Amino acid sequence: MKSVTALKTLAIGTVVGAVAFAAAGDAMAQKKVKWKMQSAWGTQVPNAGESGVRFVDSVSKMSGGKFNIKFFDPGALVPALETFDAASKGSIESAWTTPGYHAGRYPGLSFMTTVPFGPQISEFLSWKWFGGGNAIRDRVYAKHDLFAVDAFSHGAETSGWFKEPITDLKQLKGMKMRFFGLGAKVMSKIGVSTQLLAGADIYPALERGVIDATEYSMPTNDIKYGFYQIAKNNYFPGWHQQSSVSEFLMNKTKFDGLPEAYQEMIRSATYTQVIYTHAIADSQQFGAMKTMQEKHGVKIHRWKDDQLAVFEKAWLEVVAEESAKDALFKEFADSYYAFRTGFKIWGDAQLMKLTYLD
């Protein structure tokens, strides 16, 4: 009896192995494909650029060198904030970018990157992937012959680099500041003159006085760009970006024309970077903060609770106002808040009040 069972097990294993080998063979037999990928971040930029390098390497390895996506640094093909049109027209096949960079065309797309006073990554991805968020994005992109998959993520950011400490929010009125996404609408509402700049353009703008202050990313990235050389006061928490998700944006016709195996490689490699980049980024930030303080003389500040309340009130006003004048923005907002209301049943049940020992 044991021998019969063993033979059956061996037979099943042989069939499974043969199928797996055949599948691998099919993938390896595919035609060679070369794509151009314009990145919004350079190869050496922590998390954002580095994840793009890992992504293209992964696709190349999975395809046995048959599917190669060439990484281009910002501006090498088109400006970092203009990849939407370039991919739509097919002048580039793809871009390593973020939906918030397309907000000039569709303000509601900023919901796809991050939301002020929003959730941690699990709840955010739950809405995007299974709560209807990405379905709205896909419909919008399809109008422009575009398709995207979530590409990498990271946790909360810092919320501002200032030359002088901000003791009163009245100091912000009239200030010129680089700010990203939906948070920029909040800052504009309280009197800040905001503009969106790609990472590499921020330091020169600070240096020349084109902007007075900036927010950008996490401490590792902010150190890389050297903001501390001009502005020594860094503010937390990142109320405007508690978790962020970027994208691998593609020309849809080009994606649809890929062999199915290559399409699956793209999904697999991007989803890997979603969690890998999030984890490695969080592992690096406390060390970066220590470096900022001890080596570069940065002063870490935390917004007061009453100041955060002002930001949140302004955000809720932005949601109401933008929803009233922009049907697509309203669709994103309604979907997002409906999901959060439902998720709260589960989320609240899991909350624990913890006491930490010094």
C-alpha positions in Angstrom: 0.0 0.0 0.0 2.8 2.4 0.9 4.5 1.7 -2.4 1.3 2.5 -4.3 0.9 5.8 -2.4 4.6 6.6 -3.0 4.1 5.9 -6.7 1.0 8.2 -6.8 2.9 10.9 -5.0 5.8 10.6 -7.4 3.5 10.7 -10.4 1.7 13.8 -9.2 5.1 15.4 -8.4 6.3 14.6 -11.9 3.2 16.1 -13.5 3.4 19.3 -11.4 7.1 19.6 -12.2 6.5 19.0 -15.9 3.8 21.7 -15.9 6.0 24.2 -14.1 8.9 23.4 -16.5 6.6 23.8 -19.5 5.4 27.2 -18.1 8.9 28.4 -17.6 9.8 27.1 -21.1 6.9 29.1 -22.6 8.1 32.3 -20.9 11.7 31.7 -22.0 10.5 31.1 -25.5 8.8 34.4 -25.8 10.1 37.1 -28.1 12.7 39.7 -26.8 11.1 42.9 -25.7 12.8 46.2 -24.9 10.9 49.0 -23.2 11.9 52.5 -22.0 10.9 53.6 -18.5 11.2 57.2 -17.5 11.6 57.5 -13.8 10.5 60.5 -11.7 13.5 59.8 -9.4 17.1 59.1 -10.1 18.6 55.6 -9.6 20.4 56.7 -6.3 17.3 58.2 -4.7 16.5 56.2 -1.6 13.3 54.1 -1.9 11.8 55.8 -4.9 14.6 55.5 -7.4 16.2 52.4 -5.8 12.8 50.5 -6.1 12.7 51.2 -9.8 16.2 49.7 -10.2 15.1 46.6 -8.3 11.9 46.4 -10.4 13.7 46.4 -13.8 16.3 43.9 -12.6 13.6 41.6 -11.3 11.7 41.6 -14.7 14.9 40.9 -16.6 15.8 38.0 -14.4 12.3 36.4 -14.4 12.3 36.6 -18.2 15.8 35.2 -18.6 16.9 38.5 -20.2 14.1 38.4 -22.8 12.1 41.3 -21.4 14.3 44.3 -20.6 13.0 47.6 -19.3 15.6 50.4 -19.4 15.6 52.8 -16.5 16.0 56.5 -17.5 16.8 59.2 -14.9 14.5 62.2 -14.6 14.6 64.4 -17.7 16.5 62.0 -19.8 13.5 61.4 -22.1 10.9 63.8 -20.8 10.5 66.0 -17.7 9.6 64.1 -14.6 6.1 65.6 -14.3 5.2 65.0 -18.0 5.2 61.2 -18.2 1.4 61.0 -18.4 1.3 62.5 -21.9 4.5 60.8 -23.1 3.2 57.3 -22.1 -0.3 58.1 -23.5 1.2 59.0 -26.9 3.4 56.0 -26.8 6.6 58.0 -27.1 7.7 56.0 -24.0 6.4 52.7 -23.0 6.3 53.3 -19.3 7.2 55.5 -16.3 8.1 55.0 -12.7 6.0 57.7 -11.2 3.2 58.6 -8.9 -0.5 59.5 -9.6 -0.1 62.7 -7.6 2.1 64.1 -10.4 -0.9 64.0 -12.7 -3.1 66.1 -10.4 -2.9 69.1 -12.8 -5.0 67.1 -15.2 -7.2 65.2 -12.7 -7.0 66.5 -9.1 -8.8 63.4 -7.8 -5.9 61.2 -8.9 -4.0 62.4 -5.8 -6.2 60.0 -3.8 -4.3 57.2 -5.6 -1.0 58.3 -4.0 -1.9 59.5 -0.5 -4.7 61.2 1.5 -4.2 63.8 4.3 -5.0 62.3 7.7 -5.3 59.0 5.9 -4.8 55.4 6.9 -1.8 53.2 7.3 -0.8 51.0 4.3 -3.0 48.0 5.0 -6.2 49.9 5.0 -5.1 52.1 2.1 -4.2 49.2 -0.2 -7.4 47.4 0.9 -9.4 50.3 -0.5 -7.3 50.7 -3.6 -7.2 47.0 -4.6 -10.4 45.6 -3.3 -12.6 48.6 -2.3 -12.9 50.2 -5.8 -10.2 52.9 -5.6 -8.0 51.5 -8.4 -11.0 50.7 -10.5 -11.8 54.5 -10.8 -8.2 55.2 -11.7 -8.2 52.4 -14.4 -11.3 53.9 -16.0 -9.7 57.4 -16.1 -6.4 56.1 -17.5 -8.1 54.0 -20.2 -9.4 57.2 -21.8 -5.8 58.1 -22.4 -4.6 54.6 -23.5 -2.9 54.2 -20.1 -2.7 51.4 -17.6 -1.0 51.3 -14.2 -0.1 48.9 -11.4 0.9 50.0 -7.9 4.6 50.0 -7.9 6.1 50.8 -4.5 5.0 52.3 -1.2 6.4 53.9 1.9 5.2 55.1 5.3 4.7 58.6 6.8 6.8 61.5 5.6 8.0 64.7 7.3 5.7 67.6 6.7 8.0 70.6 6.2 11.5 72.1 6.1 11.5 75.7 7.3 14.3 78.2 7.8 12.8 79.4 11.1 10.7 77.6 13.7 6.9 77.9 13.2 5.5 78.9 16.5 2.2 80.2 15.0 0.5 79.1 11.9 0.0 82.7 10.9 3.7 82.6 9.9 2.7 80.4 7.0 0.5 82.9 5.4 2.2 84.3 2.2 5.0 81.7 2.4 6.0 80.1 -0.9 6.3 76.4 -0.4 6.8 73.2 -2.4 4.0 70.9 -1.4 2.6 67.7 -2.9 -0.8 66.3 -3.7 -3.9 67.0 -1.7 -1.9 68.4 1.2 -1.0 71.3 -1.1 -4.7 72.2 -1.3 -4.8 72.3 2.5 -1.8 74.6 2.7 -3.2 76.9 0.0 -6.4 77.2 2.1 -4.5 78.5 5.1 -2.7 81.0 3.0 0.5 79.3 1.7 1.4 79.8 -2.0 2.2 76.2 -3.1 3.8 74.7 -6.1 4.7 71.2 -7.2 8.3 70.5 -8.0 10.1 67.3 -8.8 12.7 66.2 -6.2 15.7 67.3 -8.1 14.3 70.8 -8.6 13.6 71.6 -5.0 17.1 72.4 -3.6 17.9 74.9 -6.4 14.5 76.6 -5.8 15.2 76.8 -2.1 18.7 78.2 -2.7 17.5 80.9 -5.1 14.6 81.9 -2.9 12.0 80.8 -5.5 10.4 78.9 -2.5 10.8 79.7 1.2 10.1 76.1 2.5 9.4 72.6 1.3 8.1 69.2 2.2 9.3 66.2 0.2 9.6 62.8 1.6 11.2 60.7 4.4 14.4 61.6 6.2 16.6 59.4 4.1 15.4 61.1 0.9 15.4 64.6 2.4 19.0 64.2 3.5 19.9 63.0 0.0 18.6 66.2 -1.5 20.4 68.4 1.2 17.5 70.5 2.3 19.1 70.8 5.8 21.8 73.0 4.3 19.3 75.8 3.9 16.4 74.9 6.2 17.2 73.5 9.6 13.7 73.0 11.1 12.0 69.8 10.2 8.4 69.2 11.2 6.5 66.0 12.1 4.1 64.2 11.8 3.5 63.8 8.1 -0.2 64.5 8.4 -0.5 65.0 4.6 1.1 61.7 3.8 0.7 58.9 6.3 1.3 56.3 3.6 2.1 56.7 0.0 1.7 54.4 -3.1 3.3 55.1 -6.4 2.8 53.5 -9.8 4.3 51.8 -12.9 2.5 53.7 -15.6 2.3 52.1 -19.0 0.9 52.7 -22.5 -2.1 50.4 -22.4 -1.8 49.3 -26.0 1.9 48.3 -25.4 0.9 46.5 -22.2 -1.9 44.6 -23.9 0.4 43.6 -26.7 2.8 41.8 -24.3 2.8 38.1 -23.8 0.7 37.1 -20.8 3.9 35.8 -19.1 5.5 39.2 -19.3 2.3 41.0 -18.0 2.4 38.7 -15.0 6.1 39.4 -14.4 5.2 43.1 -14.3 2.5 42.5 -11.7 4.7 40.3 -9.6 7.7 42.6 -9.7 5.7 45.7 -8.8 3.7 44.0 -6.0 7.0 42.8 -4.5 8.3 46.4 -4.4 5.1 47.6 -2.7 5.9 45.7 0.4 9.7 45.5 0.1 10.2 49.2 -0.3 7.7 50.0 2.5 9.6 47.7 4.9 13.1 48.8 4.0 12.2 52.5 4.1 10.8 52.2 7.6 13.9 50.4 8.7 16.1 53.3 7.7 14.3 56.4 9.0 15.3 56.4 12.7 19.0 56.2 11.7 18.5 59.0 9.2 16.8 61.2 11.9 19.7 60.6 14.2 22.1 61.7 11.4 20.1 64.8 10.7 20.2 65.9 14.3 23.8 64.9 15.3 25.6 65.5 12.1 23.6 68.2 10.3 22.2 70.2 13.2 18.6 69.7 12.2 16.0 70.6 14.8 13.1 68.1 15.0 9.7 69.7 15.8 6.2 68.3 16.2 3.1 70.2 15.2 0.9 71.0 18.3 -2.4 69.3 18.5 -4.3 72.5 17.9 -2.2 73.2 14.8 -3.0 69.7 13.5 -6.6 70.4 14.1 -6.4 73.5 11.9 -4.8 71.4 9.1 -7.5 68.7 9.4 -10.4 71.2 9.4 -9.0 72.8 6.3 -8.7 69.4 4.7 -12.3 68.6 5.3 -13.3 71.9 3.8 -11.1 71.1 0.7 -12.9 67.8 0.3 -16.3 69.5 0.4 -15.4 72.3 -2.0 -13.5 70.1 -4.5 -16.3 67.5 -4.5 -18.9 70.2 -5.2 -17.1 71.4 -8.4 -15.4 68.2 -9.6 -17.4 65.0 -10.2 -14.4 62.8 -10.5 -12.9 64.2 -7.3 -16.2 63.5 -5.6 -16.3 59.9 -6.9 -12.8 59.3 -5.4 -13.7 60.9 -2.1 -17.0 59.2 -1.7 -15.5 55.8 -2.5 -12.6 56.4 -0.1 -14.7 57.6 2.8 -17.4 54.9 2.4 -14.7 52.3 2.6 -13.1 53.9 5.6 -16.5 53.9 7.4 -16.9 50.2 6.8 -13.3 49.4 7.6 -13.7 51.2 11.0 -15.7 48.3 12.3 -12.7 46.0 11.9 -10.0 48.6 12.6 -11.5 49.8 15.9 -11.9 46.2 17.1 -8.2 45.8 16.7 -7.1 48.9 18.5 -5.0 48.4 21.6 -3.9 51.0 24.2 -0.3 50.2 24.9 2.0 51.5 27.6 5.7 51.6 26.8 8.4 51.4 29.4 11.2 53.8 29.2 
